[in-house]
Amino acid sequence: MPELTKEKFYKESGKTYDKNDPEAIIRYKNVMKWIKMDCEELQIYEIGCKFGELRKMLINTKENIGYKAVDIDEGTLKKIEGYNPDEFICSNVNEGIPFDDKTADYIICLEVMEHLENATFFIKELKRVLKDDGKLIISVPNPYCWSELFGNMLKKNDTQGHIATFTYQNIVALLKFSGLKLYDKTGSFTRIPMSRRLFGKPFIVSTNFFFFTRNNMYLIGP
């Protein structure tokens, strides 16, 4: 069987992405709650930006925001309104993050780590780019969410390119090895069972409940 590269996989996956993603919007709203907007200027980097929808929320909230983003699929980036390759960078972060040391006030990394081979290397790269008082916001799928548990029990194939899972204990251990610490944690949403089958699309509700939340989100810093 020929090897499937990450670039090829996400090029094909990018063709199915939906700009109107209510699940992503819930995560973005949680991100906005953690960002302190009272600073005079902010430099924010986003890893795995897809269509750059978070950028719209940021610049609609505060004018003096410097924003740059990375995604592995150039085709997805080119669909962004006002696309600029210097602002939206096509790069595989398995190989490192294309930003200078200590330049970010915040790094936003939502639903990315589960796709990467070396989480320790990645976290250390994020730390390298963070300012001394910077913050990292990450989200990862909750391995104890009911849908994840059932999917594994029924041996369903993964279709999203997930090659790793992270419990709370795993996250804390990764941070210790990287000289970082956890400041806050929250959940995201759950999908209402059978809603897609009955209504043609999944219904979602915000929740922090351990076995329901689809993702765990973490606020991290030095």
N, CA and C of each residue as an Amber inpcrd file, in Angstrom:
protein
   666
   0.8500000  -1.1990000   0.0000000   0.0000000   0.0000000   0.0000000
   0.8830000   1.2460000   0.0000000   0.6880000   2.1870000  -0.9380000
   1.5450000   3.3810000  -0.9910000   1.3470000   4.2680000   0.2260000
   2.4170000   4.9490000   0.6180000   2.3500000   5.8560000   1.7650000
   1.5130000   7.0820000   1.4230000   0.6710000   7.4850000   2.3610000
  -0.1560000   8.6760000   2.1950000   0.4980000   9.8330000   2.9400000
   0.8880000  10.8720000   2.2160000   1.5280000  12.0130000   2.8680000
   0.4790000  12.9060000   3.5260000   0.9210000  13.6620000   4.5480000
   0.0140000  14.5970000   5.2070000  -0.4950000  15.6460000   4.2120000
   0.3980000  16.1290000   3.3610000   0.0070000  17.1640000   2.4060000
  -1.0980000  16.6640000   1.4800000  -0.9600000  15.4320000   0.9980000
  -1.9800000  14.8820000   0.0960000  -3.2880000  14.6480000   0.8390000
  -3.2040000  14.1290000   2.0540000  -4.4150000  13.8520000   2.8340000
  -5.2080000  15.1320000   3.0740000  -4.5240000  16.2050000   3.5030000
  -5.2390000  17.4370000   3.8380000  -5.6290000  18.2400000   2.6030000
  -4.9640000  17.9980000   1.4940000  -5.4160000  18.5950000   0.2340000
  -6.7850000  18.0500000  -0.1290000  -6.9660000  16.7370000   0.0340000
  -8.2680000  16.1270000  -0.2450000  -9.2930000  16.5110000   0.8220000
  -8.8720000  16.5150000   2.0830000  -9.7900000  16.8800000   3.1710000
 -10.2740000  18.3160000   3.0200000  -9.3810000  19.1970000   2.5570000
  -9.7250000  20.6030000   2.4270000 -10.8870000  20.8550000   1.4830000
 -11.0930000  19.9430000   0.5430000 -12.2010000  20.0900000  -0.4040000
 -13.5570000  19.9240000   0.2720000 -13.5700000  19.3320000   1.4710000
 -14.8340000  19.0730000   2.1690000 -15.0960000  20.0570000   3.3070000
 -14.1470000  20.9580000   3.5920000 -14.3110000  21.8880000   4.7070000
 -15.4740000  22.8500000   4.4460000 -16.1660000  23.1960000   5.5120000
 -17.3030000  24.1090000   5.4460000 -16.9520000  25.3900000   6.2010000
 -17.0270000  26.5310000   5.5220000 -16.7380000  27.8010000   6.2010000
 -17.7110000  28.0620000   7.3380000 -18.9500000  27.6760000   7.1530000
 -19.9680000  27.8700000   8.1860000 -19.9490000  26.6640000   9.1200000
 -18.9960000  26.6640000  10.0470000 -18.7750000  25.5270000  10.9450000
 -19.1840000  25.9170000  12.3640000 -20.4000000  25.5570000  12.7930000
 -20.8640000  25.9680000  14.1260000 -20.0350000  25.3820000  15.2630000
 -19.4220000  24.2180000  15.0390000 -18.5760000  23.6250000  16.0710000
 -17.3270000  24.4770000  16.2820000 -16.7290000  24.9330000  15.1880000
 -15.5470000  25.7980000  15.2950000 -15.9030000  27.1230000  15.9580000
 -17.0850000  27.6510000  15.6650000 -17.5000000  28.9310000  16.2450000
 -17.5510000  28.8470000  17.7680000 -18.0290000  27.7270000  18.3030000
 -18.0590000  27.5570000  19.7610000 -16.6440000  27.6000000  20.3250000
 -15.7110000  26.9320000  19.6660000 -14.3210000  26.9650000  20.1320000
 -13.7580000  28.3810000  20.0390000 -14.0470000  29.0770000  18.9510000
 -13.5480000  30.4480000  18.7870000 -14.0760000  31.3640000  19.8880000
 -15.3410000  31.2040000  20.2470000 -15.9150000  32.0370000  21.3160000
 -15.2150000  31.7750000  22.6450000 -14.8530000  30.5240000  22.8930000
 -14.0910000  30.2110000  24.1040000 -12.7110000  30.8620000  24.0670000
 -12.0880000  30.8450000  22.9040000 -10.7890000  31.5060000  22.7390000
 -10.8950000  32.9890000  23.0780000 -11.9230000  33.6350000  22.5680000
 -12.0920000  35.0750000  22.7780000 -12.2270000  35.4240000  24.2580000
 -12.8010000  34.5270000  25.0380000 -12.9520000  34.7700000  26.4780000
 -11.6000000  34.7850000  27.1880000 -10.6220000  34.0820000  26.6360000
  -9.3120000  33.9700000  27.2790000  -8.3210000  35.0530000  26.8480000
  -8.5910000  35.7240000  25.7530000  -7.6590000  36.7390000  25.2590000
  -7.9400000  38.0820000  25.9290000  -6.9210000  38.6610000  26.5310000
  -7.0640000  39.9650000  27.1830000  -6.9240000  41.0680000  26.1340000
  -8.0370000  41.6990000  25.8440000  -8.0740000  42.6960000  24.7770000
  -7.6620000  44.0900000  25.2410000  -7.3440000  44.2570000  26.5320000
  -7.0190000  45.5930000  27.0410000  -5.5640000  45.9860000  26.7870000
  -4.7730000  45.0800000  26.2040000  -3.3940000  45.4270000  25.8480000
  -3.4070000  46.3930000  24.6600000  -2.4030000  47.2800000  24.6150000
  -2.3650000  48.2760000  23.5380000  -2.2330000  47.6100000  22.1770000
  -1.3570000  46.6290000  22.0820000  -1.1760000  45.8890000  20.8380000
  -1.0480000  44.4080000  21.1690000  -1.4880000  43.5800000  20.2440000
  -1.3750000  42.1380000  20.4200000  -0.8440000  41.5080000  19.1420000
   0.0530000  40.5310000  19.3120000   0.4980000  39.7240000  18.1800000
  -0.0270000  38.3070000  18.3960000  -0.8690000  37.8610000  17.4920000
  -1.5180000  36.5570000  17.6250000  -1.1650000  35.6930000  16.4230000
  -0.7500000  34.4570000  16.7020000  -0.5110000  33.4720000  15.6540000
  -1.5390000  32.3570000  15.7990000  -2.0400000  31.8850000  14.6670000
  -2.9660000  30.7540000  14.6900000  -2.3720000  29.6030000  13.8900000
  -2.3310000  28.4360000  14.5080000  -1.8160000  27.2350000  13.8540000
  -3.0060000  26.3660000  13.4550000  -3.1180000  26.0780000  12.1540000
  -4.2650000  25.3140000  11.6740000  -5.4890000  26.1970000  11.5060000
  -5.3560000  27.2320000  10.6780000  -6.3790000  28.2940000  10.6300000
  -7.5370000  28.0030000   9.6890000  -7.4030000  27.0130000   8.8060000
  -8.4100000  26.7490000   7.7710000  -8.7390000  28.0390000   7.0090000
  -9.9740000  28.5490000   7.1580000 -10.4130000  29.7100000   6.3790000
 -10.1970000  31.0410000   7.0950000  -9.4850000  31.0250000   8.2260000
  -9.1820000  32.2690000   8.9280000 -10.3830000  32.9410000   9.5580000
 -11.3920000  32.1570000   9.9360000 -12.6020000  32.7510000  10.5080000
 -12.3400000  33.3750000  11.8830000 -11.3920000  32.8130000  12.6410000
 -11.0540000  33.4080000  13.9340000 -10.4930000  34.8180000  13.7520000
  -9.7460000  35.0270000  12.7070000  -9.1750000  36.3540000  12.4260000
 -10.2810000  37.4010000  12.3250000 -11.3800000  37.0560000  11.6730000
 -12.4940000  38.0010000  11.5390000 -13.0220000  38.4120000  12.9090000
 -13.1730000  37.4330000  13.8050000 -13.6730000  37.7310000  15.1450000
 -12.6990000  38.6220000  15.8990000 -11.4120000  38.3750000  15.7320000
 -10.3960000  39.1510000  16.4410000 -10.3720000  40.6000000  15.9860000
 -10.3210000  40.8290000  14.6790000 -10.1910000  42.1990000  14.1820000
 -11.4990000  42.9760000  14.3200000 -12.6200000  42.2690000  14.4440000
 -13.8910000  42.9460000  14.7110000 -13.9980000  43.3790000  16.1720000
 -13.1440000  42.7910000  17.0210000 -13.1570000  43.1080000  18.4510000
 -12.1230000  44.1690000  18.8110000 -10.9800000  44.1300000  18.1270000
  -9.8760000  45.0500000  18.4620000  -9.1150000  45.4140000  17.1970000
  -8.7810000  46.6900000  17.0580000  -8.0980000  47.1610000  15.8540000
  -6.6230000  46.7810000  15.8400000  -5.9250000  47.0140000  16.9350000
  -4.4690000  46.8380000  16.9590000  -4.0780000  45.3910000  17.2420000
  -4.4240000  44.5240000  16.3150000  -4.0560000  43.1180000  16.4380000
  -3.2100000  42.7260000  15.2350000  -2.0110000  42.2340000  15.5210000
  -1.2010000  41.6310000  14.4860000  -1.5500000  40.1560000  14.4160000
  -1.8440000  39.6660000  13.2260000  -2.3070000  38.2820000  13.0790000
  -1.5670000  37.6170000  11.9260000  -1.0440000  36.4330000  12.2050000
  -0.5040000  35.5720000  11.1600000  -0.9570000  34.1470000  11.4450000
  -1.0280000  33.3510000  10.3910000  -1.5670000  32.0050000  10.5710000
  -0.8580000  31.0090000   9.6650000  -0.9940000  29.7480000  10.0450000
  -0.3790000  28.6400000   9.3200000  -1.4350000  27.5770000   9.0530000
  -1.3780000  26.9980000   7.8730000  -2.1690000  25.7990000   7.5890000
  -1.3830000  24.9500000   6.6070000  -1.6290000  23.6560000   6.6380000
  -0.8620000  22.7420000   5.7970000  -1.3480000  22.7340000   4.3530000
  -2.5980000  23.1780000   4.1160000  -3.1830000  23.0710000   2.7800000
  -3.3030000  24.4390000   2.1150000  -2.5350000  24.6340000   1.0690000
  -2.5400000  25.9190000   0.3670000  -3.8830000  26.1910000  -0.3020000
  -4.5320000  25.1350000  -0.7970000  -5.8290000  25.3080000  -1.4410000
  -6.8630000  25.8990000  -0.5070000  -6.8420000  25.4690000   0.7540000
  -7.7580000  26.0240000   1.7550000  -7.4260000  27.4860000   2.0240000
  -6.1480000  27.7920000   2.1810000  -5.7350000  29.1700000   2.4580000
  -6.1510000  30.1210000   1.3340000  -6.0650000  29.6680000   0.1020000
  -6.3770000  30.5330000  -1.0330000  -7.8630000  30.8730000  -1.1250000
  -8.6830000  30.1790000  -0.3630000 -10.1220000  30.4820000  -0.3370000
 -10.4550000  31.5990000   0.6580000  -9.4550000  32.0370000   1.4200000
  -9.6710000  33.0980000   2.4070000  -9.8410000  34.4370000   1.6960000
 -10.8550000  35.1850000   2.0830000 -11.0770000  36.5090000   1.5160000
  -9.8920000  37.4180000   1.8600000  -9.3140000  38.0380000   0.8400000
  -8.1480000  38.8880000   1.0590000  -6.8870000  38.0930000   1.3440000
  -6.8110000  36.8710000   0.8360000  -5.6560000  35.9890000   1.0830000
  -4.3360000  36.6760000   0.7410000  -3.3960000  36.5890000   1.6780000
  -2.0460000  37.1220000   1.5110000  -1.0770000  36.0500000   2.0030000
  -0.2000000  35.5260000   1.1320000   0.6890000  34.4280000   1.5420000
   1.6760000  34.7950000   2.6390000   1.8970000  36.0990000   2.8660000
   2.7660000  36.5130000   3.9650000   2.0330000  36.4810000   5.3040000
   0.7200000  36.5410000   5.2520000  -0.1010000  36.5100000   6.4630000
  -0.6250000  35.1060000   6.7350000  -0.9760000  34.4010000   5.6710000
  -1.4750000  33.0270000   5.7740000  -0.4510000  32.1090000   5.1160000
   0.3310000  31.4360000   5.9440000   1.5120000  30.7030000   5.4870000
   1.1990000  29.2180000   5.3520000   1.5390000  28.6510000   4.2150000
   1.3790000  27.2130000   4.0140000   2.6270000  26.5060000   4.5390000
   2.4500000  25.6710000   5.5670000   3.5960000  25.0090000   6.1890000
   3.1300000  23.7760000   6.9530000   3.9890000  22.7690000   7.0170000
   3.7390000  21.5600000   7.7960000   4.4220000  21.7240000   9.1520000
   3.6330000  21.9340000  10.2110000   4.2210000  22.2410000  11.5220000
   4.8330000  21.0150000  12.1900000   4.7180000  19.8400000  11.5800000
   5.5020000  18.7010000  12.0500000   6.9940000  19.0140000  11.9700000
   7.3520000  19.9300000  11.0760000   8.7580000  20.2670000  10.8410000
   9.1900000  21.5300000  11.5810000   8.2750000  22.1520000  12.3200000
   8.5860000  23.3780000  13.0490000   7.5850000  24.4680000  12.7260000
   7.6240000  25.5330000  13.5110000   6.6930000  26.6440000  13.3460000
   7.4380000  27.8120000  12.6970000   6.9330000  28.3650000  11.5950000
   7.6840000  29.3660000  10.8190000   7.5870000  30.7880000  11.3680000
   7.8400000  30.9430000  12.6760000   7.8100000  32.2630000  13.3040000
   9.0490000  32.4420000  14.1760000   9.4320000  33.6970000  14.3940000
  10.6310000  34.0060000  15.1700000  10.4080000  33.7880000  16.6690000
  11.5100000  33.6600000  17.3870000  11.4660000  33.4610000  18.8410000
  10.7950000  34.6420000  19.5470000  10.0210000  34.3040000  20.5880000
   9.4550000  35.2910000  21.5240000   8.7700000  36.4600000  20.8180000
   7.8800000  36.1370000  19.8880000   7.1810000  37.1840000  19.1310000
   5.6680000  37.1600000  19.3300000   5.1220000  36.1340000  19.9880000
   3.6680000  35.9840000  20.0810000   3.1470000  36.2790000  21.4810000
   2.1010000  37.1080000  21.5370000   1.3610000  37.2760000  22.7910000
   0.4350000  36.0840000  23.0230000  -0.1650000  35.6070000  21.9440000
  -1.0270000  34.4250000  22.0100000  -0.7740000  33.5530000  20.7870000
  -0.7570000  32.2500000  21.0180000  -0.7670000  31.2920000  19.9160000
  -2.0220000  30.4410000  20.0720000  -2.8300000  30.4020000  19.0240000
  -4.0750000  29.6440000  19.0270000  -3.8650000  28.3910000  18.1890000
  -4.1200000  27.2460000  18.7800000  -3.8650000  25.9720000  18.1060000
  -5.0330000  25.0240000  18.4100000  -6.0370000  25.0490000  17.5580000
  -7.2640000  24.2980000  17.8130000  -7.3480000  23.0690000  16.9100000
  -7.4810000  21.9070000  17.5310000  -7.6750000  20.6460000  16.8010000
  -6.5260000  20.3760000  15.8260000  -5.3070000  20.4960000  16.3370000
  -4.1130000  20.2620000  15.5240000  -3.2390000  19.1550000  16.0990000
  -3.0240000  19.1630000  17.4140000  -2.0400000  18.2550000  18.0130000
  -2.3330000  16.7840000  17.7590000  -3.6120000  16.4360000  17.6310000
  -3.9720000  15.0340000  17.3990000  -3.5530000  14.5580000  16.0080000
  -3.1090000  15.4940000  15.1600000  -2.6650000  15.1600000  13.8050000
  -1.1420000  15.0260000  13.7050000  -0.4230000  15.3150000  14.7910000
   1.0340000  15.4360000  14.7290000   1.7440000  14.2290000  15.3330000
   2.9280000  13.9250000  14.7810000   3.6890000  12.7670000  15.2490000
   4.4150000  13.0170000  16.5630000   4.8630000  14.2480000  16.7990000
   5.7230000  14.5210000  17.9530000   5.1800000  15.7090000  18.7380000
   4.3080000  15.4280000  19.6930000   3.6660000  16.4970000  20.4650000
   4.6690000  17.2640000  21.3230000   5.6670000  16.5850000  21.8620000
   6.6610000  17.2590000  22.7040000   7.4420000  18.2900000  21.8990000
   7.8890000  17.9120000  20.7150000   8.5910000  18.8520000  19.8340000
   7.7000000  20.0410000  19.5040000   6.4400000  19.7730000  19.2100000
   5.5080000  20.8320000  18.8300000   5.2840000  21.8170000  19.9770000
   5.0670000  21.3070000  21.1850000   4.8520000  22.1850000  22.3410000
   6.0950000  23.0440000  22.5970000   7.2710000  22.4500000  22.4560000
   8.5030000  23.2210000  22.6560000   8.6650000  24.3050000  21.5870000
   8.2080000  24.0150000  20.3770000   8.2200000  25.0270000  19.3220000
   7.2740000  26.1810000  19.6670000   6.1040000  25.8500000  20.1830000
   5.1620000  26.8890000  20.5980000   5.7650000  27.7570000  21.6940000
   6.4280000  27.1140000  22.6500000   7.0690000  27.8590000  23.7350000
   8.1620000  28.7740000  23.1940000   8.9100000  28.3010000  22.2120000
   9.9760000  29.1180000  21.6130000   9.4150000  30.4240000  21.0390000
   8.2560000  30.3450000  20.4460000   7.6700000  31.4940000  19.7580000
   6.9370000  32.4320000  20.7210000   6.4680000  31.9090000  21.8580000
   5.7440000  32.7260000  22.8370000   6.6560000  33.7560000  23.4980000
   6.1120000  34.9420000  23.7430000   6.7950000  35.9010000  24.6000000
   6.8280000  35.3640000  26.0290000   7.6620000  35.9630000  26.8640000
   7.8130000  35.4760000  28.2380000   6.4990000  35.5050000  29.0120000
   5.6190000  36.4380000  28.6790000   4.3150000  36.5010000  29.3360000
   3.1830000  36.0860000  28.3930000   3.5340000  35.3870000  27.3100000
   2.5400000  34.9720000  26.3220000   1.7090000  33.7890000  26.7940000
   0.6380000  33.5370000  26.0690000  -0.2590000  32.4310000  26.3990000
  -0.5320000  31.5860000  25.1540000  -0.6840000  30.3090000  25.4020000
  -1.0120000  29.3330000  24.3720000  -2.4180000  28.8060000  24.6340000
  -3.2450000  28.7760000  23.6110000  -4.5900000  28.2080000  23.7260000
  -4.6890000  27.0410000  22.7550000  -4.9070000  25.8570000  23.3020000
  -5.0220000  24.6770000  22.4460000  -6.3440000  23.9680000  22.7140000
  -6.8090000  23.2350000  21.7180000  -7.9180000  22.3080000  21.9390000
  -7.5720000  20.9850000  21.2780000  -8.0280000  19.9220000  21.9010000
  -7.8440000  18.5690000  21.3780000  -9.1470000  17.8010000  21.5920000
  -9.4180000  16.7870000  20.7670000 -10.6080000  15.9750000  20.9980000
 -10.5630000  15.3090000  22.3710000 -11.7190000  15.2230000  23.0030000
 -11.8350000  14.5590000  24.3020000 -11.9530000  13.0520000  24.0870000
 -10.9320000  12.2690000  24.4700000 -10.9850000  10.8240000  24.2230000
 -12.0770000  10.1180000  25.0050000 -12.6590000  10.7990000  26.0160000
 -13.7130000  10.1930000  26.8260000 -15.1070000  10.6690000  26.4230000
 -15.1970000  11.4650000  25.3650000 -16.5110000  11.8650000  24.8510000
 -17.2660000  10.6220000  24.3880000 -18.5650000  10.6060000  24.6180000
 -19.3690000   9.4190000  24.2880000 -19.1980000   8.9940000  22.8290000
 -19.0880000   9.9590000  21.9110000 -18.9700000   9.6000000  20.4910000
 -17.6180000   8.9640000  20.1830000 -16.5570000   9.4310000  20.8630000
 -15.2370000   8.8190000  20.6910000 -15.2270000   7.4010000  21.2490000
 -15.8280000   7.2280000  22.4110000 -15.8670000   5.9070000  23.0410000
 -16.6200000   4.9070000  22.1770000 -17.7870000   5.3080000  21.6780000
 -18.5720000   4.4050000  20.8380000 -17.8520000   4.1080000  19.5310000
 -17.2220000   5.1230000  18.9480000 -16.4950000   4.9140000  17.7080000
 -15.3880000   3.8940000  17.8530000 -14.6720000   3.9450000  18.9730000
 -13.6040000   2.9770000  19.2180000 -14.1540000   1.6020000  19.5610000
 -15.2300000   1.5550000  20.3450000 -15.8400000   0.2680000  20.6840000
 -16.3330000  -0.4560000  19.4360000 -16.8650000   0.2980000  18.4780000
 -17.3960000  -0.2900000  17.2450000 -16.3310000  -0.4220000  16.1610000
 -15.0840000  -0.0370000  16.5000000 -13.9430000  -0.1310000  15.5770000
 -14.1940000   0.6250000  14.2660000 -14.7920000   1.8130000  14.3800000
 -15.0060000   2.6410000  13.2040000 -13.6850000   3.2690000  12.7570000
 -13.5110000   3.4040000  11.4500000 -12.2940000   4.0090000  10.9210000
 -12.2890000   5.5180000  11.1550000 -11.1160000   6.0510000  11.4820000
 -10.9610000   7.5010000  11.5860000 -10.9130000   8.0870000  10.1800000
 -11.5960000   9.1920000   9.9730000 -11.6130000   9.8470000   8.6610000
 -10.9840000  11.2360000   8.6940000 -10.4590000  11.6380000   9.8590000
  -9.9810000  13.0120000  10.0230000  -8.4670000  13.1290000  10.1530000
  -7.7640000  12.0180000  10.0740000  -6.3110000  12.0750000  10.1810000
  -5.7900000  12.1530000  11.5960000  -6.6000000  11.7160000  12.5630000
  -6.1620000  11.7330000  13.9640000  -5.2340000  10.5460000  14.2270000
  -4.0430000  10.8310000  14.7380000  -3.0830000   9.7580000  15.0210000
  -2.6580000   9.7460000  16.4850000  -3.2480000  10.6260000  17.3060000
  -2.8960000  10.6840000  18.7290000  -4.1050000  11.1660000  19.5200000
  -4.1490000  10.7730000  20.7930000  -5.1760000  11.2710000  21.7060000
  -4.4920000  11.8260000  22.9510000  -5.1840000  12.7580000  23.6280000
  -4.5930000  13.4240000  24.7820000  -5.6050000  13.5320000  25.9110000
  -5.2960000  12.8700000  27.0210000  -6.0780000  13.0470000  28.2390000
  -5.5550000  14.2730000  28.9870000  -6.2590000  14.6600000  30.0290000
  -5.7950000  15.7570000  30.8900000  -4.4010000  15.4420000  31.4280000
  -4.1850000  14.2050000  31.8700000  -2.8790000  13.8140000  32.4190000
  -1.7820000  13.9310000  31.3660000  -2.0930000  13.5450000  30.1210000
  -1.1120000  13.6580000  29.0400000  -0.7150000  15.1100000  28.8080000
  -1.7050000  15.9970000  28.7960000  -1.4440000  17.4190000  28.5650000
  -0.5500000  17.9810000  29.6670000  -0.8810000  17.6850000  30.9190000
  -0.0900000  18.1930000  32.0450000   1.3450000  17.6750000  31.9720000
   1.5120000  16.4030000  31.6140000   2.8580000  15.8350000  31.4920000
   3.6460000  16.5150000  30.3770000   3.0050000  16.7380000  29.2310000
   3.6700000  17.4310000  28.1240000   4.1360000  18.8220000  28.5420000
   3.3000000  19.5050000  29.3030000   3.6530000  20.8560000  29.7390000
   4.8410000  20.8360000  30.6860000   4.8850000  19.8570000  31.5760000
   6.0150000  19.7470000  32.5020000   7.3180000  19.5270000  31.7490000
   7.2820000  18.6670000  30.7420000   8.4860000  18.3950000  29.9600000
   8.9220000  19.6080000  29.1410000   8.0040000  20.5420000  28.9410000
   8.2980000  21.7200000  28.1170000   8.4820000  22.9940000  28.9330000
   8.3710000  22.8970000  30.2690000   8.5310000  24.0730000  31.1120000
   7.3620000  25.0340000  31.0370000   6.1620000  24.5050000  30.8110000
   4.9490000  25.3100000  30.7550000   3.9790000  24.8400000  31.8230000
   2.9310000  25.6310000  32.0680000   1.9420000  25.2210000  33.0600000
   0.5350000  25.5660000  32.5880000  -0.4170000  24.8830000  33.1920000
  -1.8230000  25.0400000  32.8320000  -2.4740000  26.1080000  33.7050000
  -3.1680000  27.0510000  33.0540000  -3.8550000  28.1240000  33.7780000
  -5.3630000  27.9100000  33.8570000  -5.9440000  27.3150000  32.8300000
  -7.3970000  27.1370000  32.8290000  -7.7670000  26.0340000  31.8430000
  -8.9810000  25.5360000  31.9840000  -9.4630000  24.4430000  31.1330000
 -10.9660000  24.5940000  30.9580000 -11.4610000  24.2620000  29.7690000
 -12.9030000  24.2710000  29.5330000 -13.2530000  23.2340000  28.4760000
 -14.5340000  22.9820000  28.3220000 -15.0100000  22.0810000  27.2800000
 -15.4730000  22.8750000  26.0660000 -16.2960000  22.2280000  25.2340000
 -16.7620000  22.9270000  24.0330000 -18.2480000  22.6560000  23.7830000
 -18.5710000  21.5230000  23.1930000 -19.9500000  21.2360000  22.7970000
 -20.1440000  19.7240000  22.7450000 -21.3910000  19.3150000  22.5970000
 -21.6860000  17.9210000  22.2970000 -22.6700000  17.8700000  21.1410000
 -22.6090000  16.7970000  20.3930000 -23.5560000  16.5790000  19.3020000
 -24.7550000  15.7950000  19.8300000 -25.9490000  16.2300000  19.4920000
 -27.1560000  15.5430000  19.9320000 -27.2900000  14.2360000  19.1550000
 -27.3270000  13.0850000  19.8450000 -27.4120000  11.7920000  19.1470000
 -28.6040000  11.7260000  18.1960000 -28.3960000  11.1490000  17.0380000
 -29.4180000  10.8900000  16.0230000 -29.8800000  12.1510000  15.2830000
 -29.3770000  13.3260000  15.6430000 -29.8760000  14.5490000  15.0030000
 -29.5250000  14.6000000  13.5160000 -28.3310000  14.1370000  13.1490000
 -27.9640000  14.1320000  11.7320000 -28.8810000  13.2050000  10.9440000
 -29.1330000  12.0270000  11.4990000 -29.9730000  11.0560000  10.7950000
 -31.4130000  11.5610000  10.6570000 -31.9100000  12.2360000  11.6870000
 -33.3060000  12.6740000  11.6880000 -33.5240000  13.9800000  10.9260000
 -32.5270000  14.8960000  11.0130000 -32.7370000  16.2370000  10.4690000
 -31.7520000  16.6250000   9.3630000 -30.8250000  15.7210000   9.0310000
 -29.8880000  16.0000000   7.9480000 -28.6590000  16.7680000   8.3540000
 -28.5780000  17.2020000   9.6070000 -27.3910000  17.8890000  10.1090000
 -27.3270000  17.6820000  11.6190000 -26.1260000  17.6880000  12.1930000
 -26.0130000  17.4850000  13.6410000 -26.4280000  18.7310000  14.4120000
 -27.1710000  18.5520000  15.4780000 -27.4740000  19.6440000  16.3990000
 -26.4370000  19.6110000  17.5110000 -25.9510000  20.7660000  17.9170000
 -24.9210000  20.8250000  18.9470000 -25.3430000  21.7830000  20.0530000
 -24.8460000  21.5060000  21.2620000 -25.0770000  22.3900000  22.4030000
 -23.7660000  22.5350000  23.1680000 -23.5160000  23.7160000  23.7050000
 -22.3120000  23.9460000  24.5040000 -22.3780000  23.1390000  25.7940000
 -21.2470000  22.5610000  26.1920000 -21.1980000  21.8060000  27.4420000
 -19.7590000  21.6400000  27.9050000 -19.5850000  21.5210000  29.2270000
 -18.3010000  21.1690000  29.8220000 -18.3430000  19.7780000  30.4370000
 -19.4710000  19.1010000  30.3340000 -19.6310000  17.8160000  31.0070000
 -18.6380000  16.7910000  30.4630000 -17.9730000  16.0790000  31.3750000
 -16.8110000  15.2500000  31.0530000 -17.0510000  14.2740000  29.9020000
 -18.1370000  13.5200000  29.9450000 -18.3690000  12.4920000  28.9290000
 -19.1270000  13.0230000  27.7100000 -19.5030000  14.2980000  27.7320000
 -20.2510000  14.8720000  26.6180000 -19.4040000  15.7870000  25.7380000
 -18.5360000  16.6040000  26.3530000 -17.8230000  17.6080000  25.5680000
 -16.9510000  16.9630000  24.4900000 -17.0730000  17.4860000  23.2800000
 -16.3580000  16.9150000  22.1330000 -14.8720000  17.2500000  22.1900000
 -14.5520000  18.3970000  22.7730000 -13.1580000  18.8340000  22.8570000
 -12.8300000  19.3230000  24.2550000 -11.5580000  19.2590000  24.6060000
 -11.0440000  19.9270000  25.7970000 -10.1440000  21.0740000  25.3500000
 -10.3300000  22.2310000  25.9770000  -9.5540000  23.4140000  25.6270000
  -8.7190000  23.8420000  26.8240000  -7.4790000  24.2550000  26.5600000
  -6.5300000  24.5540000  27.6300000  -5.8850000  25.9200000  27.4030000
  -5.7860000  26.6960000  28.4890000  -5.0310000  27.9530000  28.4930000
  -3.7020000  27.6840000  29.1830000  -2.6110000  27.9490000  28.4800000
  -1.2780000  27.5110000  28.9060000  -0.3070000  28.6850000  28.8300000
   0.6760000  28.6900000  29.7120000   1.7020000  29.7280000  29.6600000
   2.9760000  29.2940000  30.3560000   4.0120000  30.1380000  30.2770000
   5.2830000  29.8310000  30.9490000   5.1240000  29.8140000  32.4660000
